[in-house]
């Protein structure tokens, strides 16, 4: 198993764990990915590519995670 496959397996385990409490799978994957990704701050495009989610789905799930207190939004110049 490659490192990337191991990371994605972890991401899926987090998503399935959170799904038991009603968290949508994409939100769980986002949270799982952000727990292990390098660098720890990722753009929406990087997250979308990593977990295979559409940008529209990702945006709504990022908002959900933010409202739950799991994420904070940051902007960077450039």
N, C-alpha and C positions, 0 to 999 in steps of 0.2 A: 504494500500500500504506500502510495506517495504521501508526502507531507500535505499536499493540497487535498488529497482524498481524505486524509485523517481530519483535517480542519473542517471539511464539509460534512463529514460524519458527525463531528461534535456539534456543528451548527444544527443539523437535523435532530439530534438528541435533545438539544435545548428547545427547539421548536415543539417537539412532541411533548416534552415535559410541561411547557407553558400552555399547550393546547388543552391539557386536562383542566386548567383553570379558566378556559374560555378565551385565551389570547389567540388571535388568528395566526395560522402557520407562517405567513410572511413576516408578521411582526416578530414572532419567535425566531425566525431565521435571521432577521436583521439584528436582533439583540445578541444571538449566538455568535454571529459574525463579528460584531463590534467587541465582543469579549476576547477574541483571539487574533484579530487582524493587526497587521503591521504595515503602515503606521496606524496608531489607534484612532486618529481622526481621518475620516474617509468622506469623500464627496458622495452625493447621491448616485452619480454615475459609477463610481467604484463599487459601491455596495450592490447596486443593481446588477452589475456584471458578475460580481462574486457569487451572489446567491441565485442568479437567474430569474430575477423578478422584473416585471415591466416598470418603467418609471412612474406611471400613474398609480399602480398598486403600491409601489415603494413610498411614494409621497404621502398617501393616506395612512399607511402604516407607520411612517416616521412621525406623523402628527399624533397618532394614537400613542406611540411610545413616549413622545414628549409630554402629552397630557397626563400620562401615568407616572411621570417623573423619572423615567429611565434614561432620557436623552436631553441634551441641551443643544440648541442650534448655535453654531458659530459661523462667522463669515471671515474671510481673509481677503486682503487686497490682491487683485490680480487673479 
